[in-house]
């Protein structure tokens, strides 16, 4: 039974694992994790912090595809999460960055570009830049409007392994780089 369960979990958590791997975030697959409610199905997750001691849980959630049916409705896919605000505040580390300005908004052109876009965001943040990932599915034009609204200095449109960089207000891209070149440029900015 455990082998069947583990094989099923591996297949179903693969997209989540790929994104976490791409973001260079550590995680562990725990086949014994239970979120206290038996209506959860498939993926269940929990965020923890070493800053909180023995009760390290900050938040968690999961899929609950059969919950609506259990309440008398049609079977409906669902996902949910919850977090404790106090727990988050206790686990928070003060930011060394005082500005709320956004240095770069990273926009994946399609779903297959999402892992590369996430890598860019993580690299920018590691270099001390304020970076946001466009996750709402806005069009490129709408993403540029959103970038202006949030005061992003640059926008990176990621398509496959290439990123087109535009300075805010520019009518055309100022540079086209490979994802690796763009990530390397963050390290150069940090060194200067």
LUMPAVEX-350850 format. One record per residue: residue number from 1; x, y, z of N, C-alpha, C in turn; chain. Coordinates in steps of 0.1 Angstrom, whole numbers. Example, Ala and Ser with C-alpha at 12.3 -4.5 7.8 and 13.67 -1.06 7.14 Angstrom:
2
[1,[132,-57,78],[123,-45,78],[132,-33,78],"A"];
[2,[128,-22,71],[137,-11,71],[129,0,79],"A"];
# end
This chain:
192
[1,[8,-12,0],[0,0,0],[9,13,0],"A"];
[2,[19,13,8],[28,25,9],[35,27,-4],"A"];
[3,[39,17,-11],[45,19,-24],[36,25,-34],"A"];
[4,[23,20,-35],[13,26,-44],[11,40,-40],"A"];
[5,[9,43,-27],[7,57,-22],[18,66,-26],"A"];
[6,[30,61,-24],[42,70,-27],[43,72,-42],"A"];
[7,[41,62,-50],[41,64,-65],[31,74,-69],"A"];
[8,[19,74,-63],[8,83,-67],[12,97,-62],"A"];
[9,[17,98,-50],[21,112,-45],[32,118,-54],"A"];
[10,[42,110,-58],[53,114,-66],[47,120,-79],"A"];
[11,[38,113,-86],[33,118,-98],[25,130,-97],"A"];
[12,[17,131,-86],[8,142,-84],[15,155,-78],"A"];
[13,[26,153,-71],[33,164,-66],[44,169,-75],"A"];
[14,[46,162,-86],[57,166,-95],[57,181,-99],"A"];
[15,[46,187,-103],[47,201,-107],[51,210,-95],"A"];
[16,[46,207,-83],[49,214,-71],[64,213,-68],"A"];
[17,[69,200,-69],[83,198,-66],[92,205,-76],"A"];
[18,[88,205,-89],[96,212,-99],[97,226,-97],"A"];
[19,[86,233,-93],[86,247,-90],[95,250,-77],"A"];
[20,[94,241,-67],[102,243,-55],[116,241,-58],"A"];
[21,[120,231,-66],[133,229,-70],[139,241,-78],"A"];
[22,[130,246,-88],[134,257,-96],[137,270,-87],"A"];
[23,[130,271,-76],[132,282,-67],[143,280,-57],"A"];
[24,[149,268,-58],[159,264,-49],[154,266,-34],"A"];
[25,[142,261,-32],[137,260,-18],[137,246,-13],"A"];
[26,[141,244,-1],[142,231,4],[128,227,9],"A"];
[27,[125,214,7],[112,208,12],[115,193,14],"A"];
[28,[105,187,21],[106,173,22],[92,167,20],"A"];
[29,[92,156,14],[80,148,11],[77,139,23],"A"];
[30,[66,142,30],[63,134,42],[50,127,40],"A"];
[31,[50,114,37],[38,107,34],[29,104,46],"A"];
[32,[34,108,58],[26,106,70],[19,119,75],"A"];
[33,[21,130,67],[15,143,71],[0,142,70],"A"];
[34,[-6,147,81],[-21,147,81],[-25,161,86],"A"];
[35,[-35,167,79],[-39,181,83],[-51,181,92],"A"];
[36,[-53,170,100],[-64,170,110],[-78,168,104],"A"];
[37,[-80,170,92],[-94,169,86],[-93,158,75],"A"];
[38,[-102,149,75],[-102,137,66],[-107,141,52],"A"];
[39,[-112,153,49],[-116,156,36],[-105,160,26],"A"];
[40,[-93,161,31],[-82,164,22],[-79,153,13],"A"];
[41,[-76,156,1],[-72,145,-9],[-59,150,-16],"A"];
[42,[-51,140,-20],[-39,142,-27],[-29,151,-20],"A"];
[43,[-25,163,-25],[-15,171,-20],[-19,178,-7],"A"];
[44,[-11,176,4],[-13,183,16],[0,190,19],"A"];
[45,[0,202,25],[13,209,27],[12,216,41],"A"];
[46,[24,219,46],[26,226,58],[38,235,58],"A"];
[47,[38,247,62],[49,256,63],[54,256,78],"A"];
[48,[67,255,80],[72,255,93],[83,265,94],"A"];
[49,[87,268,106],[98,277,108],[107,272,120],"A"];
[50,[120,273,119],[128,269,130],[129,280,141],"A"];
[51,[123,291,138],[122,302,148],[112,300,159],"A"];
[52,[103,290,157],[92,288,166],[93,277,176],"A"];
[53,[104,270,176],[106,259,186],[98,247,182],"A"];
[54,[94,240,193],[87,227,191],[74,228,183],"A"];
[55,[67,238,185],[54,240,177],[58,249,165],"A"];
[56,[64,243,155],[70,251,144],[60,254,132],"A"];
[57,[48,249,133],[38,252,122],[34,266,121],"A"];
[58,[35,271,108],[31,285,105],[18,285,98],"A"];
[59,[16,275,89],[4,274,81],[4,262,73],"A"];
[60,[-7,259,67],[-8,247,58],[-21,246,52],"A"];
[61,[-23,235,44],[-35,233,37],[-34,221,28],"A"];
[62,[-42,222,17],[-42,211,8],[-54,211,-2],"A"];
[63,[-54,200,-9],[-66,198,-19],[-77,191,-11],"A"];
[64,[-89,195,-15],[-101,188,-9],[-111,186,-20],"A"];
[65,[-108,177,-29],[-117,176,-41],[-131,170,-38],"A"];
[66,[-132,163,-26],[-145,157,-23],[-153,164,-13],"A"];
[67,[-149,176,-8],[-155,182,3],[-170,187,-1],"A"];
[68,[-171,193,-12],[-185,198,-16],[-194,186,-17],"A"];
[69,[-189,175,-23],[-198,163,-24],[-202,158,-10],"A"];
[70,[-193,158,-1],[-196,154,13],[-206,162,19],"A"];
[71,[-208,175,15],[-218,184,20],[-231,184,12],"A"];
[72,[-232,175,2],[-244,173,-6],[-243,179,-20],"A"];
[73,[-233,185,-24],[-232,191,-37],[-225,182,-47],"A"];
[74,[-222,187,-59],[-215,179,-69],[-200,179,-65],"A"];
[75,[-193,168,-69],[-179,167,-67],[-172,179,-74],"A"];
[76,[-164,187,-66],[-158,199,-71],[-143,199,-66],"A"];
[77,[-134,202,-75],[-120,203,-71],[-118,216,-62],"A"];
[78,[-110,215,-52],[-108,226,-44],[-94,226,-37],"A"];
[79,[-89,237,-33],[-77,238,-25],[-78,249,-15],"A"];
[80,[-72,248,-4],[-73,259,6],[-61,258,15],"A"];
[81,[-60,269,22],[-48,270,32],[-52,280,43],"A"];
[82,[-45,279,53],[-47,288,65],[-33,291,71],"A"];
[83,[-32,302,77],[-19,306,84],[-23,314,96],"A"];
[84,[-14,313,106],[-16,321,118],[-8,334,117],"A"];
[85,[-15,345,117],[-8,358,116],[2,360,127],"A"];
[86,[-2,356,139],[8,357,150],[20,348,148],"A"];
[87,[18,336,143],[29,327,140],[38,333,130],"A"];
[88,[32,339,119],[41,345,109],[49,356,115],"A"];
[89,[43,365,123],[50,376,129],[61,371,138],"A"];
[90,[59,360,146],[69,355,154],[81,349,146],"A"];
[91,[78,343,135],[88,337,127],[95,347,117],"A"];
[92,[90,359,116],[95,368,106],[109,373,110],"A"];
[93,[117,375,100],[130,382,102],[129,395,96],"A"];
[94,[133,405,103],[132,419,98],[140,421,85],"A"];
[95,[133,427,76],[139,430,63],[149,441,63],"A"];
[96,[160,439,56],[171,449,56],[168,459,45],"A"];
[97,[157,457,38],[154,466,27],[143,476,32],"A"];
[98,[145,488,32],[136,498,37],[126,502,26],"A"];
[99,[130,502,14],[121,507,3],[111,497,0],"A"];
[100,[99,501,-4],[89,493,-9],[88,492,-24],"A"];
[101,[97,499,-31],[98,500,-45],[101,486,-51],"A"];
[102,[95,483,-62],[97,470,-69],[108,472,-80],"A"];
[103,[119,465,-78],[130,466,-88],[126,459,-101],"A"];
[104,[120,448,-101],[117,440,-113],[104,432,-111],"A"];
[105,[95,433,-121],[84,424,-122],[87,414,-133],"A"];
[106,[86,401,-130],[89,390,-139],[76,384,-143],"A"];
[107,[75,383,-157],[62,379,-163],[65,367,-172],"A"];
[108,[60,355,-168],[62,343,-177],[52,344,-188],"A"];
[109,[57,342,-200],[48,343,-212],[38,332,-213],"A"];
[110,[41,320,-207],[32,309,-207],[35,300,-195],"A"];
[111,[27,289,-193],[29,280,-182],[43,274,-182],"A"];
[112,[48,271,-194],[61,264,-195],[73,273,-191],"A"];
[113,[70,286,-191],[81,296,-187],[80,299,-172],"A"];
[114,[70,294,-165],[69,297,-151],[81,293,-142],"A"];
[115,[86,281,-144],[98,277,-136],[110,287,-138],"A"];
[116,[113,290,-150],[124,300,-153],[121,313,-147],"A"];
[117,[109,318,-148],[105,331,-142],[107,330,-127],"A"];
[118,[103,319,-121],[105,318,-106],[119,318,-102],"A"];
[119,[128,312,-110],[142,312,-108],[148,326,-108],"A"];
[120,[143,334,-118],[147,348,-119],[143,356,-107],"A"];
[121,[131,354,-102],[126,361,-90],[135,358,-78],"A"];
[122,[137,345,-76],[145,340,-65],[159,346,-65],"A"];
[123,[165,346,-77],[179,351,-79],[179,366,-76],"A"];
[124,[169,373,-81],[169,388,-78],[167,390,-63],"A"];
[125,[159,383,-57],[157,385,-42],[170,381,-35],"A"];
[126,[177,371,-39],[189,367,-33],[200,378,-34],"A"];
[127,[199,386,-45],[208,397,-47],[204,409,-40],"A"];
[128,[193,409,-33],[188,420,-25],[179,429,-33],"A"];
[129,[174,425,-44],[164,433,-52],[150,429,-48],"A"];
[130,[141,438,-50],[127,436,-47],[121,431,-60],"A"];
[131,[117,418,-61],[112,412,-73],[98,406,-71],"A"];
[132,[89,407,-80],[76,401,-80],[74,393,-92],"A"];
[133,[67,382,-90],[63,373,-101],[49,375,-105],"A"];
[134,[46,377,-117],[32,378,-122],[26,364,-122],"A"];
[135,[16,363,-114],[9,350,-113],[-5,350,-117],"A"];
[136,[-11,361,-121],[-25,362,-123],[-29,358,-138],"A"];
[137,[-19,357,-147],[-22,354,-161],[-25,366,-169],"A"];
[138,[-21,378,-164],[-23,390,-172],[-16,389,-186],"A"];
[139,[-21,396,-195],[-15,397,-208],[-2,406,-207],"A"];
[140,[7,405,-217],[19,413,-216],[15,428,-214],"A"];
[141,[6,433,-222],[2,447,-221],[-4,450,-207],"A"];
[142,[-12,442,-202],[-18,444,-188],[-7,443,-178],"A"];
[143,[3,434,-180],[15,433,-171],[23,446,-170],"A"];
[144,[24,453,-182],[32,465,-182],[24,476,-174],"A"];
[145,[10,476,-176],[2,486,-169],[3,483,-154],"A"];
[146,[3,470,-150],[4,467,-136],[18,471,-130],"A"];
[147,[29,469,-139],[42,473,-135],[43,488,-132],"A"];
[148,[36,496,-140],[36,510,-138],[28,514,-125],"A"];
[149,[17,506,-122],[9,509,-110],[17,506,-98],"A"];
[150,[25,495,-98],[33,491,-86],[46,498,-85],"A"];
[151,[50,506,-95],[63,513,-96],[75,504,-99],"A"];
[152,[73,494,-106],[84,485,-110],[94,492,-119],"A"];
[153,[106,492,-116],[116,498,-124],[119,491,-137],"A"];
[154,[118,478,-137],[120,470,-149],[110,459,-150],"A"];
[155,[108,454,-162],[99,443,-165],[107,433,-173],"A"];
[156,[106,420,-168],[112,409,-176],[101,400,-181],"A"];
[157,[100,399,-194],[91,390,-200],[99,377,-203],"A"];
[158,[95,366,-197],[103,353,-199],[95,344,-208],"A"];
[159,[103,340,-219],[97,331,-228],[107,320,-230],"A"];
[160,[104,308,-225],[114,297,-225],[126,300,-217],"A"];
[161,[138,300,-224],[150,303,-217],[155,317,-220],"A"];
[162,[147,326,-225],[150,339,-228],[142,349,-221],"A"];
[163,[148,361,-217],[140,371,-210],[143,385,-217],"A"];
[164,[132,391,-221],[133,405,-226],[131,415,-215],"A"];
[165,[141,423,-213],[140,433,-202],[136,447,-208],"A"];
[166,[127,453,-201],[123,467,-204],[123,475,-192],"A"];
[167,[129,487,-194],[128,497,-183],[115,503,-183],"A"];
[168,[110,507,-171],[97,513,-170],[95,524,-179],"A"];
[169,[84,524,-186],[80,535,-196],[87,533,-209],"A"];
[170,[96,524,-211],[102,522,-224],[92,516,-234],"A"];
[171,[93,520,-247],[84,514,-257],[89,501,-263],"A"];
[172,[102,498,-260],[108,485,-266],[117,480,-255],"A"];
[173,[120,467,-256],[130,461,-247],[143,467,-247],"A"];
[174,[150,469,-236],[163,475,-236],[174,464,-237],"A"];
[175,[170,451,-234],[179,440,-236],[171,427,-237],"A"];
[176,[178,417,-244],[172,404,-244],[184,395,-240],"A"];
[177,[181,388,-229],[192,379,-223],[187,365,-221],"A"];
[178,[196,356,-220],[192,342,-216],[188,343,-201],"A"];
[179,[180,334,-196],[177,334,-182],[190,334,-174],"A"];
[180,[199,325,-178],[212,324,-170],[219,337,-170],"A"];
[181,[220,345,-181],[227,358,-182],[220,368,-173],"A"];
[182,[206,368,-173],[199,377,-164],[202,374,-149],"A"];
[183,[202,361,-146],[205,357,-132],[219,362,-128],"A"];
[184,[228,360,-137],[242,364,-135],[243,379,-133],"A"];
[185,[235,386,-140],[236,401,-139],[232,406,-125],"A"];
[186,[223,398,-118],[219,402,-105],[231,401,-96],"A"];
[187,[239,390,-97],[251,389,-89],[261,400,-92],"A"];
[188,[261,405,-104],[270,416,-107],[265,429,-101],"A"];
[189,[252,431,-101],[246,443,-94],[249,443,-79],"A"];
[190,[249,431,-73],[251,429,-59],[266,433,-56],"A"];
[191,[275,428,-65],[289,431,-63],[293,446,-64],"A"];
[192,[285,453,-72],[289,467,-75],[283,477,-65],"A"];
# end
